[in-house]
Amino acid sequence: MTDAAISIQGLSKTYKGGKQALTDVSLDVPRGSIFGLLGPNGAGKSTLINILAGLVTKSAGHAAIWGFDIDAHPRNAKASIGIVPQEVVFDPFFTPFEMLEIYAGLYGVAKGQRRTMELLRAVHLEDKANAYARTLSGGMKRRLLVAKALVHNPPVLVLDEPTAGVDVELRQQLWAYVRELNERGTTVILTTHYLEEAEELCDRIAIINHGRVVTNQPTRQLLQLAQEKAVTVTVDRDLTTLPQAPCFERTQIVGERSLKITYSKDKVNAGEVLAALQDAGLGIVDVSTHEADLEDIFLNLTREPAV
Ligand SMILES: Nc1ncnc2c1ncn2[C@@H]1O[C@H](COP(=O)(O)OP(=O)(O)OP(=O)(O)O)[C@@H](O)[C@H]1O
């Protein structure tokens, strides 16, 4: 038994019809963290979240939420997680107040323990408590979904693509609230396509692609990969072998007379890389440099074709 907020081991899912959406996924979400689950469209993020939510049945593997195995203790597992879904769907004739009360009731939260007004205040909807849901703006509806996911005070909150179609101001408000919740002890899992978003908020990032985990590491460590810089050099002769030097991290022939050399910008600079090339006997005709950013790392890690 781990003390992770969420512990997933060997999780696989094959849908009816044969689509394998997850293959042998194992990962732990540390308690108290803001954990980013990243991946391109169709990577398997929603499948993973839906298995945790009890909406999709897994084909193999184990998962536990707050220490409760989802098979052995499904009620406790469900009570430990709140999910803010991608889709905004509401009954338009309920007010935000009524909606939160109904959900609290469904989760078995006793009347005296409900925090309906507190939650509405937290998501800046107290003045809309008694308005029909259909009169709320898109942003307000999204904030109401966050409140709805929190009615049973779960230790783990999952935000599934929370900022799709959300404007900058609302996004900042949402993030401020997510940070506040996290500081008060809630573990947060955020699924997104956007590295920038994950980079800003998450202390750890896992990337999945074609249903497999391709990386899972602290954000700081992942960002270090962005320390890589590349220089593309055109030289004065045809290249038959790759030149070597200790300061080259990787070398790749990209044309008859051009080479791409990747180096770590915290160890050497472009001048030293070019000097090493000249030492190897190559005359330099042209040079261009390229800075790797997180988007490149993401592409590199997710470029593997499906198997
Ligand atoms: N009910 C289903 N039946 C069959 N295949 C499905 C079903 N749900 C999802 N899939 C397939 O499983 C794969 C993973 O889908 P999933 O929705 O988990 O990806 P995702 O990472 O959440 O994508 P997105 O970011 O677009 O929401 C996709 O190829 C998808 O088409």
The ligand as an SDF file (V2000), in Angstrom:
LIG
                    3D

 31 33  0  0  0  0  0  0  0  0999 V2000
  -16.2980    4.4730  -25.6510 N   0  0  0  0  0  0  0  0  0  0  0  0
  -15.2950    4.2680  -26.5170 C   0  0  0  0  0  0  0  0  0  0  0  0
  -15.3320    3.2570  -27.4070 N   0  0  0  0  0  0  0  0  0  0  0  0
  -14.3130    3.0260  -28.2660 C   0  0  0  0  0  0  0  0  0  0  0  0
  -13.1860    3.7690  -28.3250 N   0  0  0  0  0  0  0  0  0  0  0  0
  -13.0810    4.8020  -27.4680 C   0  0  0  0  0  0  0  0  0  0  0  0
  -14.1240    5.1150  -26.5250 C   0  0  0  0  0  0  0  0  0  0  0  0
  -13.7310    6.1870  -25.8050 N   0  0  0  0  0  0  0  0  0  0  0  0
  -12.5190    6.5400  -26.2740 C   0  0  0  0  0  0  0  0  0  0  0  0
  -12.1190    5.7100  -27.2690 N   0  0  0  0  0  0  0  0  0  0  0  0
  -10.8430    5.7530  -27.9990 C   0  0  0  0  0  0  0  0  0  0  0  0
   -9.7900    5.5570  -27.0750 O   0  0  0  0  0  0  0  0  0  0  0  0
   -8.6770    6.4150  -27.3640 C   0  0  0  0  0  0  0  0  0  0  0  0
   -8.3770    7.2830  -26.1610 C   0  0  0  0  0  0  0  0  0  0  0  0
   -9.4230    8.2110  -25.9810 O   0  0  0  0  0  0  0  0  0  0  0  0
   -9.4900    9.2460  -24.7580 P   0  0  0  0  0  0  0  0  0  0  0  0
  -10.7800    9.9710  -24.8740 O   0  0  0  0  0  0  0  0  0  0  0  0
   -9.1930    8.5310  -23.5010 O   0  0  0  0  0  0  0  0  0  0  0  0
   -8.2770   10.2260  -25.1240 O   0  0  0  0  0  0  0  0  0  0  0  0
   -7.9270   11.6580  -24.5390 P   0  0  0  0  0  0  0  0  0  0  0  0
   -6.4720   11.6600  -24.2790 O   0  0  0  0  0  0  0  0  0  0  0  0
   -8.8060   11.9720  -23.4000 O   0  0  0  0  0  0  0  0  0  0  0  0
   -8.2720   12.6140  -25.7360 O   0  0  0  0  0  0  0  0  0  0  0  0
   -8.8400   14.1100  -25.7150 P   0  0  0  0  0  0  0  0  0  0  0  0
   -7.7260   14.9640  -25.2380 O   0  0  0  0  0  0  0  0  0  0  0  0
   -9.1940   14.3450  -27.1440 O   0  0  0  0  0  0  0  0  0  0  0  0
  -10.0250   14.1190  -24.8000 O   0  0  0  0  0  0  0  0  0  0  0  0
   -9.0810    7.1950  -28.6040 C   0  0  0  0  0  0  0  0  0  0  0  0
   -8.5340    6.5350  -29.7240 O   0  0  0  0  0  0  0  0  0  0  0  0
  -10.5850    7.1270  -28.6140 C   0  0  0  0  0  0  0  0  0  0  0  0
  -11.0710    7.1860  -29.9320 O   0  0  0  0  0  0  0  0  0  0  0  0
  1  2  1  0
  2  3  1  0
  2  7  2  0
  3  4  2  0
  4  5  1  0
  5  6  2  0
  6  7  1  0
  6 10  1  0
  7  8  1  0
  8  9  2  0
  9 10  1  0
 10 11  1  0
 11 12  1  0
 11 30  1  0
 12 13  1  0
 13 14  1  0
 13 28  1  0
 14 15  1  0
 15 16  1  0
 16 17  2  0
 16 18  1  0
 16 19  1  0
 19 20  1  0
 20 21  2  0
 20 22  1  0
 20 23  1  0
 23 24  1  0
 24 25  2  0
 24 26  1  0
 24 27  1  0
 28 29  1  0
 28 30  1  0
 30 31  1  0
M  END
$$$$
